[in-house]
Amino acid sequence: MRRPSLLNLAAVAGVVVAVALIAVRNVHGNTSYEILNVSYDPTRELYDSLDARFAETYSHETGIHLRVKQSHGGSSRQARAVISGEQPADVVTLGLYSDIEALSRQGLIAPNWANRLPHHSQPYYSTIVFVVRKGNPKHIRDWPDLVLPGVELVTPDPRTSGNGKLSALAAWGAVVTRGGSEIAARDYLRALYTNSVRLDSGARGAANAFAIEKIGDVQLAWESEALREVADNRTELEVVYPPVSILAEPYVAWVDANVARHHSERYARAYLAFLFSDEAQQIIARAGYRPYNPQVARAFASRLPPLTLFPVTAIARDWDDANHRFFDENGIMDTVYRSVDGLAGRAVHETSQGSPS
């Protein structure tokens, strides 16, 4: 029998050493992973900050380098993209309960998803406010001011955008929660959309139309988006807080079907759990979102003042009921749209944007 040559033994030893080095490198965290966060339109800057801090913390704690990719667009349109497979999200951080519930009904997310994380899977909340030109030349203070003759309004399209849906619900609620009838609320919505000169598919498109293209006199915006716009355009824009608005409740969840396929559940769960940490809550507040942590909220009260916000249950049984009643085919918004001449021609649909962080 031939004995192995010294050359062969050296080659085998080299392979063994190489494999051992790879294993050592993996143990010490040289293996990289990534997950995809599919989010709603204005959260780009928020998740840029959160993702960077999470990746640093997670790497320090586990030795694993985890990259979080982002995709942004109108909340309802993003939900449909996850359902179709166009966006293979590991986690979703969307603007409406009904958008995540739609994924659950398709079997992509477990039925008990809202109870898997603290605070009913809501790391922060928000509302709809007004952005106006500096000095508020049209004297916009309250919802009735938006329907005065000569006021031009910019708002996202309720058919594609969480911002758009919340703006419509806030407008309706501003009537009925202050003693107005549903007939008066429907008339108000008709007047509101008659004054709408631009309907973008998402919040960021509406913000760019108002702040950069200088279209309109007033914009209906997420509070966080309004604060960002004003910070970027201090000499040109200001925020107006109406006396009453809606409680906006963005939700987060990992997508069970996708994390099983990607073998990424441990990373998705760790990422979403991080959003409820004290450090993440402070990042959230600095970005203009209202943290669920009351101590952090108090520390940022000067930036995020107390507001009178009504819950969705003031105008519907729950979010599902509101979604069906207002936004289904032949729902309230459908009838309003059909009654406003030329409204369809004001819709602007940009493509969903994905930006790796």
C-alpha positions as CSV (number, residue, x, y, z in Angstrom):
1,M,0.0,0.0,0.0
2,R,1.3,3.5,-0.9
3,R,1.9,5.8,1.9
4,P,0.6,9.4,1.5
5,S,3.4,11.7,0.4
6,L,4.5,14.6,2.6
7,L,3.0,16.9,-0.1
8,N,-0.4,15.3,0.2
9,L,-0.3,15.5,4.0
10,A,0.6,19.2,3.8
11,A,-2.3,19.8,1.5
12,V,-4.7,18.1,3.8
13,A,-3.4,19.9,6.8
14,G,-3.8,23.2,4.9
15,V,-7.4,22.5,4.2
16,V,-8.0,21.6,7.8
17,V,-6.4,24.8,9.0
18,A,-8.4,26.8,6.5
19,V,-11.7,25.3,7.7
20,A,-10.8,25.9,11.3
21,L,-10.0,29.5,10.6
22,I,-13.3,30.0,8.9
23,A,-15.1,28.5,11.9
24,V,-13.2,30.7,14.2
25,R,-14.0,33.8,12.2
26,N,-17.7,32.8,12.2
27,V,-17.7,32.3,15.9
28,H,-16.3,35.8,16.3
29,G,-18.9,37.3,14.1
30,N,-17.4,37.7,10.6
31,T,-20.6,36.2,9.1
32,S,-23.0,38.8,7.8
33,Y,-26.8,38.6,7.6
34,E,-29.5,40.9,6.4
35,I,-33.2,41.5,6.8
36,L,-35.7,43.7,5.0
37,N,-37.9,46.2,6.8
38,V,-40.9,47.3,4.6
39,S,-42.2,50.5,6.1
40,Y,-44.5,53.4,5.3
41,D,-43.5,56.5,3.5
42,P,-42.0,59.1,5.8
43,T,-39.9,56.8,8.1
44,R,-36.7,56.8,6.0
45,E,-34.7,59.0,8.4
46,L,-36.2,57.3,11.5
47,Y,-35.1,53.9,10.5
48,D,-31.7,55.1,9.2
49,S,-31.0,56.1,12.7
50,L,-32.6,53.1,14.4
51,D,-31.0,50.6,12.0
52,A,-27.5,51.9,12.5
53,R,-27.7,51.8,16.3
54,F,-29.3,48.4,16.3
55,A,-26.7,46.9,14.1
56,E,-23.9,48.3,16.3
57,T,-25.6,47.0,19.5
58,Y,-26.4,43.6,18.0
59,S,-22.9,43.1,16.7
60,H,-21.4,44.0,20.1
61,E,-23.8,41.6,21.9
62,T,-23.7,38.6,19.6
63,G,-20.7,39.0,17.2
64,I,-23.2,38.9,14.3
65,H,-23.1,41.6,11.6
66,L,-26.7,42.3,10.7
67,R,-27.7,44.6,7.9
68,V,-31.2,46.0,7.8
69,K,-32.5,47.0,4.4
70,Q,-35.4,49.4,4.0
71,S,-38.3,49.9,1.6
72,H,-40.7,52.8,1.8
73,G,-43.9,53.8,0.2
74,G,-47.6,54.4,0.9
75,S,-48.5,52.1,3.8
76,S,-51.4,50.3,2.1
77,R,-49.5,50.0,-1.2
78,Q,-46.5,48.5,0.8
79,A,-48.8,46.0,2.4
80,R,-50.1,44.9,-1.0
81,A,-46.5,44.6,-2.3
82,V,-45.6,42.2,0.6
83,I,-48.7,40.1,-0.1
84,S,-47.9,39.8,-3.8
85,G,-44.2,38.9,-3.0
86,E,-42.8,42.0,-4.7
87,Q,-41.4,43.0,-1.3
88,P,-40.2,39.9,0.6
89,A,-40.3,41.6,4.0
90,D,-38.8,40.0,7.1
91,V,-40.5,42.8,9.2
92,V,-43.2,45.3,8.4
93,T,-43.4,48.7,10.2
94,L,-46.6,50.1,8.7
95,G,-48.8,53.0,9.4
96,L,-52.1,51.3,10.0
97,Y,-53.3,48.2,12.0
98,S,-55.5,47.2,9.0
99,D,-52.4,47.0,6.7
100,I,-50.7,44.5,8.9
101,E,-53.9,42.6,9.6
102,A,-54.3,42.3,5.8
103,L,-51.0,40.3,5.8
104,S,-52.3,38.2,8.6
105,R,-55.4,37.3,6.7
106,Q,-53.3,36.1,3.8
107,G,-51.5,33.7,6.2
108,L,-48.2,35.6,6.1
109,I,-48.3,36.7,9.7
110,A,-49.7,34.8,12.7
111,P,-53.2,35.7,13.9
112,N,-51.9,36.8,17.4
113,W,-49.2,39.1,15.9
114,A,-50.3,42.2,17.9
115,N,-49.7,40.5,21.2
116,R,-46.1,39.3,20.5
117,L,-44.4,42.6,21.3
118,P,-44.8,45.2,24.1
119,H,-47.5,47.8,24.0
120,H,-49.7,45.9,21.5
121,S,-46.8,46.0,18.9
122,Q,-46.9,49.8,18.8
123,P,-43.5,51.3,19.6
124,Y,-44.8,54.9,19.0
125,Y,-47.8,56.9,18.0
126,S,-48.5,60.0,16.0
127,T,-51.2,62.2,14.5
128,I,-52.1,64.4,11.6
129,V,-51.3,68.1,11.7
130,F,-51.1,71.1,9.2
131,V,-48.1,72.5,7.5
132,V,-48.5,76.1,6.2
133,R,-46.5,78.8,4.6
134,K,-44.4,81.0,7.0
135,G,-46.7,83.5,8.7
136,N,-49.7,81.4,7.9
137,P,-51.1,83.8,5.3
138,K,-54.4,81.9,4.9
139,H,-55.0,81.9,8.7
140,I,-55.3,78.2,8.9
141,R,-56.1,77.2,12.6
142,D,-58.7,74.5,12.5
143,W,-60.3,72.0,10.2
144,P,-63.1,74.3,9.0
145,D,-60.5,76.7,7.7
146,L,-59.3,74.0,5.1
147,V,-62.6,74.3,3.1
148,L,-62.7,78.0,2.8
149,P,-62.8,79.4,-0.7
150,G,-59.3,79.9,-2.2
151,V,-57.5,77.5,0.1
152,E,-55.5,74.9,-1.8
153,L,-54.8,71.7,0.0
154,V,-52.1,69.0,-0.5
155,T,-52.7,65.5,1.0
156,P,-51.8,61.9,0.1
157,D,-54.3,59.7,-1.6
158,P,-56.4,57.6,0.8
159,R,-56.4,54.8,-1.6
160,T,-52.7,54.2,-1.3
161,S,-51.4,56.1,1.8
162,G,-51.7,55.7,5.5
163,N,-51.2,59.4,5.8
164,G,-54.1,59.9,3.3
165,K,-56.4,57.5,5.2
166,L,-55.7,59.1,8.5
167,S,-56.2,62.6,7.1
168,A,-59.6,61.6,5.8
169,L,-60.6,60.0,9.2
170,A,-59.2,62.9,11.1
171,A,-61.3,65.3,9.0
172,W,-64.5,63.2,9.5
173,G,-63.8,62.9,13.2
174,A,-63.2,66.6,13.6
175,V,-66.8,67.1,12.6
176,V,-68.6,64.2,14.4
177,T,-66.6,64.3,17.7
178,R,-67.5,68.0,18.1
179,G,-71.3,67.5,17.7
180,G,-71.7,67.4,13.9
181,S,-73.8,64.9,12.1
182,E,-72.5,62.3,9.7
183,I,-74.3,64.2,6.9
184,A,-72.3,67.3,7.8
185,A,-69.1,65.2,8.0
186,R,-69.7,63.8,4.5
187,D,-70.4,67.3,3.2
188,Y,-67.2,68.5,4.8
189,L,-65.1,65.7,3.2
190,R,-66.6,66.6,-0.2
191,A,-65.6,70.3,0.3
192,L,-62.1,69.2,1.6
193,Y,-61.3,67.2,-1.5
194,T,-62.7,69.9,-3.7
195,N,-60.0,72.1,-2.3
196,S,-57.3,69.4,-2.8
197,V,-55.0,70.2,-5.6
198,R,-52.6,67.3,-5.3
199,L,-53.1,63.7,-4.2
200,D,-49.7,61.9,-3.9
201,S,-49.5,58.1,-3.4
202,G,-47.5,58.6,-0.2
203,A,-46.6,61.1,2.5
204,R,-43.1,62.0,1.2
205,G,-44.4,62.8,-2.3
206,A,-47.0,65.1,-0.7
207,A,-44.2,66.7,1.4
208,N,-42.1,67.3,-1.7
209,A,-45.0,68.8,-3.6
210,F,-45.7,71.2,-0.8
211,A,-42.2,72.1,0.4
212,I,-40.1,71.8,-2.8
213,E,-42.6,72.3,-5.6
214,K,-44.4,74.9,-3.5
215,I,-47.9,73.6,-4.5
216,G,-50.8,74.6,-2.2
217,D,-51.4,76.6,0.9
218,V,-51.7,73.9,3.5
219,Q,-50.6,70.2,3.7
220,L,-52.1,67.4,5.8
221,A,-49.1,65.5,7.2
222,W,-47.9,63.1,9.8
223,E,-46.6,65.1,12.8
224,S,-43.1,63.7,12.3
225,E,-43.1,64.6,8.6
226,A,-44.3,68.1,9.4
227,L,-41.5,68.6,12.0
228,R,-38.9,67.4,9.4
229,E,-40.2,69.7,6.7
230,V,-40.1,72.7,9.0
231,A,-36.7,71.9,10.3
232,D,-35.5,71.8,6.6
233,N,-37.3,75.0,5.7
234,R,-37.5,77.1,8.8
235,T,-37.8,80.4,6.9
236,E,-40.6,79.1,4.6
237,L,-42.9,76.7,6.6
238,E,-44.5,76.3,10.0
239,V,-46.6,73.7,11.8
240,V,-50.1,74.3,13.0
241,Y,-51.7,72.0,15.5
242,P,-55.4,71.8,15.1
243,P,-57.5,71.7,18.3
244,V,-58.4,68.1,17.7
245,S,-57.0,65.3,15.5
246,I,-56.9,61.6,15.2
247,L,-54.7,59.2,17.2
248,A,-52.5,57.5,14.6
249,E,-51.2,54.1,15.6
250,P,-48.4,52.6,13.5
251,Y,-47.7,48.9,14.2
252,V,-44.8,46.5,13.7
253,A,-44.6,42.7,13.1
254,W,-42.3,40.1,11.8
255,V,-43.6,38.3,8.7
256,D,-43.8,34.6,9.8
257,A,-43.9,33.1,6.3
258,N,-40.9,35.1,5.1
259,V,-38.7,34.7,8.2
260,A,-39.3,30.9,8.0
261,R,-38.2,30.9,4.4
262,H,-35.2,33.2,5.0
263,H,-34.2,31.5,8.3
264,S,-34.2,35.0,9.8
265,E,-36.8,34.9,12.7
266,R,-34.2,35.4,15.5
267,Y,-32.9,38.6,13.7
268,A,-36.3,39.9,13.0
269,R,-37.5,39.4,16.5
270,A,-34.4,41.0,18.0
271,Y,-34.7,44.0,15.7
272,L,-38.4,44.7,16.6
273,A,-37.7,44.1,20.3
274,F,-35.0,46.8,20.1
275,L,-37.6,49.4,19.1
276,F,-39.1,49.2,22.6
277,S,-35.8,49.8,24.4
278,D,-35.1,53.1,26.2
279,E,-32.4,53.9,23.7
280,A,-34.6,53.4,20.6
281,Q,-37.5,55.3,22.3
282,Q,-35.2,58.3,22.6
283,I,-34.2,58.0,18.9
284,I,-37.9,57.8,18.0
285,A,-38.8,60.9,20.0
286,R,-35.9,62.9,18.5
287,A,-37.3,62.0,15.0
288,G,-40.7,63.5,15.9
289,Y,-42.6,60.3,16.7
290,R,-44.4,60.0,20.0
291,P,-42.7,57.2,22.1
292,Y,-44.9,54.7,24.0
293,N,-42.5,55.0,27.0
294,P,-44.0,57.7,29.3
295,Q,-40.7,58.7,30.8
296,V,-39.1,59.4,27.4
297,A,-42.3,61.2,26.3
298,R,-42.1,63.6,29.3
299,A,-38.5,64.3,28.5
300,F,-39.5,65.4,24.9
301,A,-42.7,67.3,25.9
302,S,-41.3,70.6,24.5
303,R,-40.9,69.0,21.1
304,L,-44.0,66.9,21.2
305,P,-46.6,68.9,23.1
306,P,-49.8,67.4,24.7
307,L,-52.6,67.1,22.2
308,T,-56.3,66.3,22.1
309,L,-56.5,63.1,20.0
310,F,-59.5,60.9,19.4
311,P,-59.2,57.2,18.9
312,V,-60.6,55.4,15.8
313,T,-63.3,54.0,18.1
314,A,-64.8,57.5,18.2
315,I,-65.8,57.1,14.6
316,A,-65.9,53.3,14.0
317,R,-66.0,50.1,16.0
318,D,-62.3,49.5,15.3
319,W,-59.6,49.9,12.6
320,D,-61.0,47.1,10.5
321,D,-64.5,48.6,10.6
322,A,-63.1,52.0,9.7
323,N,-61.1,50.5,6.8
324,H,-64.2,48.8,5.4
325,R,-66.6,51.6,6.1
326,F,-64.5,54.4,4.6
327,F,-62.1,52.8,2.1
328,D,-63.8,49.7,0.6
329,E,-65.4,49.9,-2.8
330,N,-68.6,52.0,-2.6
331,G,-67.5,53.1,0.9
332,I,-67.7,56.7,2.1
333,M,-64.5,57.8,0.4
334,D,-65.6,56.2,-2.9
335,T,-68.8,58.2,-2.9
336,V,-66.9,61.4,-2.0
337,Y,-64.4,60.9,-4.8
338,R,-67.2,60.3,-7.3
339,S,-68.9,63.6,-6.2
340,V,-65.8,65.8,-6.7
341,D,-65.2,66.8,-10.3
342,G,-61.8,66.1,-11.7
343,L,-60.4,64.5,-8.4
344,A,-59.0,61.5,-10.2
345,G,-56.8,63.7,-12.3
346,R,-55.1,65.1,-9.3
347,A,-53.7,61.8,-8.2
348,V,-49.9,61.3,-8.5
349,H,-48.5,57.8,-8.2
350,E,-44.7,57.5,-7.6
351,T,-43.0,54.1,-7.3
352,S,-42.2,52.6,-4.0
353,Q,-38.6,53.4,-2.9
354,G,-36.2,50.9,-1.4
355,S,-33.1,52.2,0.2
356,P,-30.5,50.0,1.8
357,S,-29.4,51.3,5.2
